[in-house]
Structures are given as structure tokens and as C-alpha cells.
């Protein structure tokens, strides 16, 4: 704690001992600048900022709160009293105002993105779920291909390979449509059904491979979504 009786004008003494850390340092290390409010509290006229000798060295003296961490009202009072340069206070307040506007815009964009992703997520979920199911189906088909008396496995493999590639491309097409569309999928020409984002030529090729599979094998397989909703 600072000793108020330690204040004295600079004298012939060239060094002093810090009451906190005990170090002996030059007097210049004990000088402390008071604010106008602090000077007035000590009974001085405070026409100019007062410099005193503290009982603690500069390293131990309590540090003043930086201007950028002070409240707006406090900054204005300091500018009015002369404890802070008005132009610096104005710069800090202007920067805060700009940051507030920027933060508001960022928050608005984040809210829009959250809604946007939720709207498109429902459309891409169908393709994602179908891709996961086909992936598992393909793993099982690969195991069956090596077994005796297993015929027609190559046709199944070719279809599932083509169908997986179709689904991956479709997911990418939905993602691209989401980036290029301001609103949800209802605003896009292809609408909300993920099947409508499939390229027709790619779809026809996959369907041809599906029908190339032996009928007795097709009835044992999980039916692909593209065969359930085929336009023709």
C-alpha cells in the first residue's frame, strides 16, 4: 500500500528503497504521474498533471487501466478533464462503433447461414442416407462375389459402383446449388427432392446397369431410390 507521507519533491537523494519489493533504485524509478482527479483528491489545484515520488518503484506501482479497456462514460470524463487526449478517446470510441457494426453483420450472416444450411440439409440428407446404404450393400456384394455358385455378381458390382458415383455427384450438385441460391431449395429450379438434382444421362446409365442384373438377383437386393421414382 502506498504511503501518502512519502510524497516529496525531488531532493538531493539519488536513490530510494521500494517499500514493496525492497529494491534500491534511482529516484526516477519512483516517480508517478497523477491524474487530475487524483491530484484534486489530494488537495492540489490540478491545473497541470502532477508528478510525485511514490513509495513503490514503477515495477511495483499499480498499473492504470488501459484506455481501450475503460467504459465510454469514463473515457469522456477523462477527455473532458484532460487526463486523456480527446483525439485518442474519439479514435477508441469510433473503433468500438465500427466493431459493433461489424459484429452485428457477422452475427446476421451466421444466423442466415444456419437457417440456409438447415434448409438444404434436409434435401442433401436423402442423398447422404442413400449413399450410406449403397456403400454397405456394396461391401456385402463384394464378399458374395467370391463364393461358389454365385453368378451375376459382376453386374451387381458394376451397378453399385456407378450408383455410388451418381450419389456422390448428386450430393456435390446439391451443395453447389445451395451456394448459388439465396434462399432454401424451394427457391431452386430443382426444388427440395434430392432425386431432381441427378443428371438425366447419369441416371439412365445407372438404370440400364440395374436392369442388366439378373431378375432373380434383383429381387433379393435392396431397391435403389432411383428405381422407385423413375418418371417413365
C-alpha positions, 0 to 999 in steps of 0.5 A, spaced: 500 500 500 502 506 498 504 511 503 501 518 502 507 521 507 512 519 502 510 524 497 516 529 496 519 533 491 525 531 488 531 532 493 538 531 493 537 523 494 539 519 488 536 513 490 530 510 494 528 503 497 521 500 494 517 499 500 514 493 496 519 489 493 525 492 497 529 494 491 534 500 491 533 504 485 534 511 482 529 516 484 526 516 477 524 509 478 519 512 483 516 517 480 508 517 478 504 521 474 497 523 477 491 524 474 487 530 475 482 527 479 487 524 483 491 530 484 484 534 486 483 528 491 489 530 494 488 537 495 492 540 489 489 545 484 490 540 478 491 545 473 497 541 470 498 533 471 502 532 477 508 528 478 510 525 485 515 520 488 511 514 490 513 509 495 513 503 490 518 503 484 514 503 477 515 495 477 511 495 483 506 501 482 499 499 480 498 499 473 492 504 470 487 501 466 488 501 459 484 506 455 481 501 450 479 497 456 475 503 460 467 504 459 465 510 454 462 514 460 469 514 463 473 515 457 469 522 456 470 524 463 477 523 462 477 527 455 473 532 458 478 533 464 484 532 460 487 526 463 486 523 456 487 526 449 480 527 446 483 525 439 485 518 442 478 517 446 474 519 439 479 514 435 477 508 441 470 510 441 469 510 433 473 503 433 468 500 438 462 503 433 465 500 427 466 493 431 459 493 433 457 494 426 461 489 424 459 484 429 452 485 428 453 483 420 457 477 422 452 475 427 446 476 421 450 472 416 451 466 421 444 466 423 442 466 415 447 461 414 444 456 419 437 457 417 440 456 409 444 450 411 438 447 415 434 448 409 438 444 404 440 439 409 434 436 409 434 435 401 442 433 401 440 428 407 436 423 402 442 423 398 447 422 404 442 416 407 442 413 400 449 413 399 450 410 406 446 404 404 449 403 397 456 403 400 454 397 405 450 393 400 456 394 396 461 391 401 456 385 402 456 384 394 463 384 394 464 378 399 458 374 395 462 375 389 467 370 391 463 364 393 461 358 389 455 358 385 454 365 385 453 368 378 451 375 376 455 378 381 459 382 376 453 386 374 451 387 381 458 390 382 458 394 376 451 397 378 453 399 385 459 402 383 456 407 378 450 408 383 455 410 388 458 415 383 451 418 381 450 419 389 456 422 390 455 427 384 448 428 386 450 430 393 456 435 390 450 438 385 446 439 391 451 443 395 453 447 389 446 449 388 445 451 395 451 456 394 448 459 388 441 460 391 439 465 396 434 462 399 432 454 401 431 449 395 424 451 394 427 457 391 431 452 386 429 450 379 430 443 382 426 444 388 427 440 395 427 432 392 434 430 392 432 425 386 431 432 381 438 434 382 441 427 378 443 428 371 438 425 366 444 421 362 447 419 369 441 416 371 439 412 365 446 409 365 445 407 372 438 404 370 440 400 364 446 397 369 440 395 374 436 392 369 442 388 366 442 384 373 439 378 373 431 378 375 432 373 380 438 377 383 434 383 383 429 381 387 433 379 393 437 386 393 435 392 396 431 397 391 435 403 389 431 410 390 432 411 383 428 405 381 422 407 385 421 414 382 423 413 375 418 418 371 417 413 365 
